[in-house]
């Protein structure tokens, strides 16, 4: 780390930016890191590969300028990761980065607390634009989707969103594994707690969701599902005649 980054200052004298990249694909994390460094060469970049490591990373670096979040990381269920983080860390801007590029998914992400939605197929130039606009406090969506969102075609009200935002980290892990179909003893094993502790978390979750059974809870959580995307392509390199990104 250079002296400017260590002191929190960039070469221009402005505060150095801090980013968190949360994605379970090392190849894409590296590609996104390189894209960020083209626009913010003095930036400090932290990485996480699942929700558990991401929660630890955010707790250690709560003053980060922007979190770039993949919707389909291990430990997250659909929009649950985004909603949970928005509820726990309202001061942290979160931009969703996903290979799922359906306009309705992008609009729902904004409604659920994201400050932007960056398709994984975006070229480097578009990445630079999206990062700068979100850092300026604006909401960024691909132009065609932005027009649709402004027209009012957004997500419907969903009471589950409010519930997820109020869960404790442990309750969130239980809810995610419940949605994935794990049994109490499996959840207990994964969390290294007793089954009695898992049952206590489930009781609290059922109460918040206003349901009486595991089946009802899973159905409620399914409203946050996001269709798994296909294969992603790393960000495209800029054309040879224009290798710099302002």
Secondary structure, DSSP 8 states (H G I E B T S, - for coil): --HHHHTTB-TTSSB--EEEEE-S-HHHHHHHHHHHHHH-TT-EEEEESBHHHHHHHHHH-TT-SEEEE-TT-BT--TTHHHHHHHHH-TTS-EEEEES---HHHHHHHHHTT-SEEEETT--HHHHHHHHHHHHTT--B--HHHHHHHHTT------HHHHHHHH--HHHHHHHHHHHTT--HHHHHHHHTS-HHHHHHHHHHHHHHHT-SSHHHHHHHHGGG---------------TT-----
